[in-house]
Amino acid sequence: MTTVVEVPEHRGSTAPDAARLATGAARLAAMIPADRHVRVEPGATLADTAARVRAALPDDDFTCTVGGDCGIELAAIQAALERHGDRLAVAWFDAHPDMNTPETSPSGAFHGMILRALQGEGPDGLTAAPALRPSRIALAGARSIDPGEAEHIARHGIGGLDTLDPDAVVYVHVDLDVLDGITAVCYPEPGGLTPKALLEAVIGLASRHEIAGIGITEYAPSAADPASDPDEAMLRLLVPALVQACTA
């Protein structure tokens, strides 16, 4: 069975248009055929939201968590860590590594710290325990990297998808800004993956690994009418295909 957990949380982003991420969460959730849909309302703080997401995650179903900003992945990946332990690895499809700390972050936004927080370094109340080891992380599509992130990546030898342990159980994270030319995100970056390349990469992962779950985040549609959003038609094909690839 597949459960979609919709988290319309946007406060992990400091983008001027971050509130659009809540609309994006609802639209992403509606694109995905599933046995069950659960909507988690944001709490008073980001830590409260994470606790609510953790409580909503099913014990046995395959889960697709949709945001919202990337910070909503804290509870989902922590739950996968608790279930799979050191077998878990994370494939991070994102234009940004999201490996800043409060000390290195230029913006102070939690969505730019989430992958470092999952490694046990982050704001109080927003770090994973047990922590994800850096050697269990693979980056894909990263092309806007802050100095503190670059130092951490180099120090720990964090590489691409070809560095994943063949025996790993993989959680797939997709920030839609990994795509080249997408406009309905808060921080678009040129030179990303095509939708076809992203889907083929996820299909390849699923052919080699058990998939622990998938998170899809950072859709920020500007148009009230989905029909007038230039990215909507593409995502209506891509998003369910990504989930299907992970559950096949």
Backbone hydrogen bonds in HBPLUS format (Angstrom, degrees):
<---DONOR---> <-ACCEPTOR-->    atom                        ^
c    i                          cat <-CA-CA->   ^        H-A-AA   ^      H-
h    n   atom  resd res      DA  || num        DHA   H-A  angle D-A-AA Bond
n    s   type  num  typ     dist DA aas  dist angle  dist       angle   num
A0062-PHE N   A0001-MET O   2.92 MM  61  6.17 159.5  1.96 170.7 163.8     1
A0035-ASP N   A0002-THR O   2.93 MM  33  5.41 135.1  2.14 137.5 151.0     2
A0036-ARG N   A0002-THR O   3.26 MM  34  6.64 143.2  2.40 154.3 157.1     3
A0003-THR N   A0062-PHE O   2.82 MM  59  6.19 161.2  1.85 162.8 168.9     4
A0064-CYS N   A0003-THR O   2.90 MM  61  6.28 160.4  1.94 159.2 164.7     5
A0004-VAL N   A0036-ARG O   2.86 MM  32  6.29 162.2  1.90 159.4 163.3     6
A0038-VAL N   A0004-VAL O   2.79 MM  34  6.14 160.4  1.83 168.9 173.6     7
A0005-VAL N   A0064-CYS O   2.88 MM  59  6.20 159.1  1.93 147.6 154.4     8
A0066-VAL N   A0005-VAL O   2.88 MM  61  6.21 164.4  1.91 154.0 157.6     9
A0006-GLU N   A0038-VAL O   2.71 MM  32  6.05 164.6  1.74 167.1 170.8    10
A0040-VAL N   A0006-GLU O   2.81 MM  34  6.05 171.3  1.82 177.2 175.1    11
A0007-VAL N   A0066-VAL O   2.82 MM  59  6.02 160.8  1.86 168.2 174.9    12
A0069-ASP N   A0009-GLU O   2.94 MM  60  6.35 149.3  2.03 160.1 169.2    13
A0013-SER N   A0010-HIS O   3.12 MM   3  5.83 166.3  2.13 120.3 124.3    14
A0111-HIS N   A0012-GLY O   2.86 MM  99  5.00 169.9  1.87 134.4 130.9    15
A0018-ALA N   A0015-ALA O   3.07 MM   3  5.00 156.3  2.13 118.5 115.2    16
A0020-ARG N   A0017-ASP O   3.07 MM   3  5.88 157.5  2.12 121.6 127.5    17
A0021-LEU N   A0018-ALA O   2.86 MM   3  5.60 163.6  1.89 123.7 129.0    18
A0022-ALA N   A0019-ALA O   3.21 MM   3  5.90 154.7  2.28 115.8 121.0    19
A0024-GLY N   A0020-ARG O   3.01 MM   4  6.34 155.7  2.07 146.7 154.4    20
A0025-ALA N   A0021-LEU O   2.92 MM   4  6.16 145.0  2.05 142.3 150.0    21
A0026-ALA N   A0022-ALA O   3.36 MM   4  6.71 159.2  2.41 145.9 149.5    22
A0027-ARG N   A0023-THR O   3.05 MM   4  6.38 159.2  2.10 152.6 158.7    23
A0028-LEU N   A0024-GLY O   2.87 MM   4  6.04 162.4  1.91 152.7 157.4    24
A0029-ALA N   A0025-ALA O   2.99 MM   4  6.14 166.5  2.00 150.7 154.6    25
A0030-ALA N   A0026-ALA O   3.11 MM   4  6.28 151.4  2.20 141.8 149.1    26
A0031-MET N   A0028-LEU O   3.00 MM   3  5.22 143.5  2.13 103.9 115.0    27
A0032-ILE N   A0029-ALA O   3.31 MM   3  5.67 159.7  2.36 109.5 115.0    28
A0049-THR N   A0045-THR O   3.00 MM   4  6.37 156.0  2.06 148.2 154.6    29
A0050-ALA N   A0046-LEU O   2.94 MM   4  6.23 159.4  1.98 148.8 154.1    30
A0051-ALA N   A0047-ALA O   3.01 MM   4  6.27 154.7  2.08 145.6 152.0    31
A0052-ARG N   A0048-ASP O   2.98 MM   4  6.27 152.4  2.05 148.1 155.7    32
A0053-VAL N   A0049-THR O   2.87 MM   4  6.18 158.0  1.92 155.5 161.7    33
A0054-ARG N   A0050-ALA O   2.91 MM   4  6.14 162.7  1.94 149.6 154.5    34
A0055-ALA N   A0051-ALA O   3.06 MM   4  6.27 153.6  2.13 142.9 149.5    35
A0056-ALA N   A0052-ARG O   3.08 MM   4  6.28 136.5  2.27 140.1 151.5    36
A0056-ALA N   A0053-VAL O   3.01 MM   3  5.07 128.5  2.28  97.4 111.7    37
A0057-LEU N   A0053-VAL O   3.12 MM   4  6.31 127.9  2.40 149.5 162.3    38
A0214-ILE N   A0063-THR O   3.28 MM 151  6.73 162.1  2.31 154.2 158.9    39
A0065-THR N   A0214-ILE O   2.93 MM 149  6.43 150.5  2.02 151.8 158.0    40
A0216-ILE N   A0065-THR O   2.93 MM 151  6.45 150.8  2.02 153.8 163.2    41
A0067-GLY N   A0216-ILE O   3.01 MM 149  6.47 153.6  2.08 144.5 151.4    42
A0218-GLU N   A0068-GLY O   2.80 MM 150  5.60 175.2  1.80 169.9 168.3    43
A0072-ILE N   A0069-ASP O   3.21 MM   3  6.23 174.7  2.21 128.7 130.1    44
A0073-GLU N   A0070-CYS O   3.02 MM   3  5.88 169.6  2.04 127.0 129.6    45
A0074-LEU N   A0071-GLY O   3.22 MM   3  5.94 174.6  2.23 122.0 123.6    46
A0077-ILE N   A0073-GLU O   2.92 MM   4  5.89 174.3  1.93 160.3 161.6    47
A0078-GLN N   A0074-LEU O   3.01 MM   4  6.02 152.4  2.08 142.6 151.3    48
A0079-ALA N   A0075-ALA O   2.91 MM   4  6.03 155.3  1.97 146.2 152.3    49
A0080-ALA N   A0076-ALA O   3.15 MM   4  6.44 150.0  2.24 137.7 145.7    50
A0081-LEU N   A0077-ILE O   2.86 MM   4  6.14 148.6  1.95 146.6 155.5    51
A0082-GLU N   A0078-GLN O   2.94 MM   4  6.25 155.8  2.00 149.4 155.4    52
A0083-ARG N   A0079-ALA O   3.06 MM   4  6.29 144.9  2.19 141.0 150.5    53
A0084-HIS N   A0080-ALA O   2.87 MM   4  5.97 164.0  1.89 152.9 156.8    54
A0085-GLY N   A0081-LEU O   2.71 MM   4  4.95 146.0  1.83 137.2 143.2    55
A0087-ARG N   A0084-HIS O   3.25 MM   3  5.61 152.5  2.33 135.2 132.7    56
A0088-LEU N   A0085-GLY O   3.10 MM   3  5.94 164.6  2.12 123.0 127.1    57
A0169-VAL N   A0087-ARG O   2.92 MM  82  5.70 161.2  1.95 133.0 139.1    58
A0089-ALA N   A0169-VAL O   2.81 MM  80  6.01 148.8  1.90 155.9 158.1    59
A0171-TYR N   A0089-ALA O   2.84 MM  82  6.29 159.1  1.89 157.2 162.5    60
A0090-VAL N   A0136-ARG O   2.83 MM  46  6.34 154.7  1.90 162.0 170.6    61
A0138-ALA N   A0090-VAL O   2.93 MM  48  6.27 154.4  2.00 167.8 166.6    62
A0091-ALA N   A0171-TYR O   2.90 MM  80  6.21 163.4  1.93 163.1 168.6    63
A0173-HIS N   A0091-ALA O   2.94 MM  82  6.13 178.2  1.94 167.9 167.4    64
A0092-TRP N   A0138-ALA O   2.80 MM  46  6.06 171.4  1.81 174.5 175.8    65
A0140-ALA N   A0092-TRP O   2.97 MM  48  5.91 151.9  2.05 148.9 140.3    66
A0093-PHE N   A0173-HIS O   2.84 MM  80  5.78 159.6  1.88 156.8 157.0    67
A0175-ASP N   A0093-PHE O   2.90 MM  82  6.19 169.6  1.91 171.9 175.4    68
A0094-ASP N   A0140-ALA O   3.10 MM  46  6.50 146.6  2.22 161.3 171.5    69
A0143-ARG N   A0095-ALA O   2.89 MM  48  5.37 166.3  1.91 132.2 132.3    70
A0144-SER N   A0095-ALA O   3.03 MM  49  6.04 143.9  2.16 173.9 170.3    71
A0115-LEU N   A0098-ASP O   2.87 MM  17  5.39 128.3  2.14 146.7 159.5    72
A0100-ASN N   A0112-GLY O   3.10 MM  12  6.03 163.1  2.13 153.7 150.8    73
A0104-THR N   A0101-THR O   3.10 MM   3  5.20 128.2  2.37 101.0 114.2    74
A0105-SER N   A0101-THR O   2.91 MM   4  5.73 144.4  2.03 162.7 167.7    75
A0112-GLY N   A0109-ALA O   3.15 MM   3  5.70 154.0  2.22 111.8 119.3    76
A0113-MET N   A0110-PHE O   2.78 MM   3  4.99 163.7  1.81 115.4 119.6    77
A0116-ARG N   A0113-MET O   3.01 MM   3  5.39 125.6  2.31 109.7 124.2    78
A0117-ALA N   A0113-MET O   2.82 MM   4  6.03 155.5  1.88 157.5 165.7    79
A0118-LEU N   A0114-ILE O   2.96 MM   4  6.23 145.4  2.09 144.9 153.7    80
A0119-GLN N   A0116-ARG O   2.89 MM   3  4.97 139.0  2.06  98.2 111.1    81
A0121-GLU N   A0116-ARG O   3.19 MM   5  5.64 165.0  2.21 141.5 137.2    82
A0120-GLY N   A0117-ALA O   2.92 MM   3  5.02 156.7  1.98 107.1 111.3    83
A0128-ALA N   A0117-ALA O   3.01 MM  11  6.21 166.3  2.03 143.7 141.9    84
A0132-LEU N   A0118-LEU O   2.72 MM  14  5.66 177.5  1.72 151.6 152.5    85
A0126-LEU N   A0123-PRO O   2.99 MM   3  5.41 156.5  2.05 138.8 138.1    86
A0136-ARG N   A0133-ARG O   2.83 MM   3  5.47 164.1  1.86 124.2 129.3    87
A0137-ILE N   A0134-PRO O   3.17 MM   3  5.51 149.7  2.26 122.2 120.2    88
A0139-LEU N   A0159-GLY O   2.89 MM  20  6.16 165.0  1.91 156.7 156.0    89
A0149-GLU N   A0146-ASP O   3.03 MM   3  5.25 120.5  2.40 103.5 118.6    90
A0150-ALA N   A0146-ASP O   2.90 MM   4  6.19 161.0  1.94 159.6 165.8    91
A0151-GLU N   A0147-PRO O   3.00 MM   4  6.24 157.8  2.05 152.1 157.2    92
A0152-HIS N   A0148-GLY O   3.21 MM   4  6.37 158.3  2.26 139.1 144.5    93
A0153-ILE N   A0149-GLU O   2.86 MM   4  6.09 165.8  1.88 159.8 163.7    94
A0154-ALA N   A0150-ALA O   2.97 MM   4  6.09 163.5  1.99 148.4 152.8    95
A0155-ARG N   A0151-GLU O   2.90 MM   4  6.00 159.6  1.94 147.0 153.4    96
A0156-HIS N   A0152-HIS O   3.10 MM   4  6.22 151.7  2.18 146.7 152.7    97
A0157-GLY N   A0153-ILE O   2.93 MM   4  5.82 112.0  2.40 136.1 152.1    98
A0158-ILE N   A0153-ILE O   3.07 MM   5  5.14 153.4  2.14 144.3 148.7    99
A0157-GLY N   A0154-ALA O   3.30 MM   3  5.04 150.3  2.40  94.0 102.6   100
A0163-THR N   A0160-GLY O   2.98 MM   3  5.71 165.5  2.00 123.1 127.1   101
A0164-LEU N   A0161-LEU O   3.25 MM   3  5.71 171.6  2.26 116.1 118.2   102
A0168-ALA N   A0165-ASP O   2.95 MM   3  5.22 167.5  1.97 119.1 121.8   103
A0170-VAL N   A0210-GLU O   2.89 MM  40  6.29 156.7  1.94 167.2 165.0   104
A0212-ALA N   A0170-VAL O   2.72 MM  42  5.51 155.1  1.78 125.5 134.4   105
A0172-VAL N   A0213-GLY O   2.99 MM  41  6.30 169.1  2.00 155.4 154.0   106
A0215-GLY N   A0172-VAL O   2.87 MM  43  6.40 150.7  1.96 156.6 164.9   107
A0174-VAL N   A0215-GLY O   2.78 MM  41  5.99 154.7  1.85 154.2 163.0   108
A0217-THR N   A0174-VAL O   2.91 MM  43  6.32 156.6  1.96 159.8 165.1   109
A0178-VAL N   A0175-ASP O   2.88 MM   3  5.92 158.9  1.92 133.8 136.8   110
A0176-LEU N   A0217-THR O   3.14 MM  41  6.29 174.1  2.14 155.0 154.3   111
A0179-LEU N   A0176-LEU O   3.16 MM   3  5.85 168.8  2.17 117.1 120.5   112
A0193-LEU N   A0178-VAL O   2.90 MM  15  6.14 153.8  1.97 159.1 156.4   113
A0180-ASP N   A0193-LEU O   2.81 MM  13  5.32 160.5  1.85 139.0 140.8   114
A0220-ALA N   A0184-ALA O   2.71 MM  36  4.94 171.7  1.72 138.9 137.4   115
A0198-LEU N   A0194-THR O   2.97 MM   4  6.26 161.5  2.01 158.8 163.7   116
A0199-LEU N   A0195-PRO O   2.97 MM   4  6.16 170.3  1.98 153.6 156.1   117
A0200-GLU N   A0196-LYS O   2.92 MM   4  6.08 163.1  1.95 149.9 155.1   118
A0201-ALA N   A0197-ALA O   2.96 MM   4  6.10 150.8  2.05 142.8 150.5   119
A0202-VAL N   A0198-LEU O   3.03 MM   4  6.34 158.2  2.08 153.4 158.8   120
A0203-ILE N   A0199-LEU O   2.85 MM   4  6.08 163.1  1.88 155.5 160.7   121
A0204-GLY N   A0200-GLU O   2.91 MM   4  6.04 153.6  1.98 141.5 149.0   122
A0205-LEU N   A0201-ALA O   2.98 MM   4  6.30 154.0  2.05 144.5 151.1   123
A0206-ALA N   A0202-VAL O   2.93 MM   4  6.19 165.5  1.95 153.9 157.4   124
A0207-SER N   A0203-ILE O   2.97 MM   4  6.20 134.3  2.18 141.9 154.1   125
A0207-SER N   A0204-GLY O   3.21 MM   3  5.12 130.3  2.47  92.3 105.5   126
A0208-ARG N   A0205-LEU O   3.01 MM   3  5.29 142.7  2.15 104.4 115.4   127
A0209-HIS N   A0205-LEU O   2.82 MM   4  5.82 140.2  1.98 156.6 169.1   128
A0228-SER N   A0225-ASP O   2.93 MM   3  5.62 154.7  2.00 122.3 129.3   129
A0229-ASP N   A0226-PRO O   3.09 MM   3  5.21 166.4  2.11 110.0 113.9   130
A0232-GLU N   A0229-ASP O   3.15 MM   3  5.38 147.8  2.26 108.2 117.4   131
A0235-LEU N   A0231-ASP O   3.02 MM   4  6.23 163.7  2.04 157.8 162.7   132
A0236-ARG N   A0232-GLU O   2.91 MM   4  6.10 148.9  2.00 152.5 160.9   133
A0237-LEU N   A0234-MET O   3.20 MM   3  5.53 143.7  2.34 103.7 113.5   134
A0238-LEU N   A0234-MET O   2.97 MM   4  6.20 166.2  1.99 151.3 155.8   135
A0239-VAL N   A0235-LEU O   2.87 MM   4  5.44 159.5  1.91 140.5 146.7   136
A0242-LEU N   A0238-LEU O   2.90 MM   4  6.18 147.7  2.00 156.5 166.0   137
A0243-VAL N   A0239-VAL O   3.20 MM   4  6.55 162.3  2.23 154.3 158.0   138
A0244-GLN N   A0240-PRO O   2.86 MM   4  6.02 162.0  1.89 148.1 153.8   139
A0245-ALA N   A0241-ALA O   2.91 MM   4  6.03 153.3  1.98 142.7 149.7   140
A0246-CYS N   A0242-LEU O   3.19 MM   4  6.48 146.6  2.31 141.5 149.6   141
A0246-CYS N   A0243-VAL O   3.09 MM   3  5.18 121.5  2.45  96.4 110.8   142
A0247-THR N   A0243-VAL O   3.12 MM   4  6.37 132.2  2.35 143.9 156.9   143
A0247-THR N   A0244-GLN O   3.16 MM   3  5.15 135.2  2.37  96.2 108.5   144
A0248-ALA N   A0244-GLN O   2.93 MM   4  5.85 122.6  2.27 149.5 161.3   145
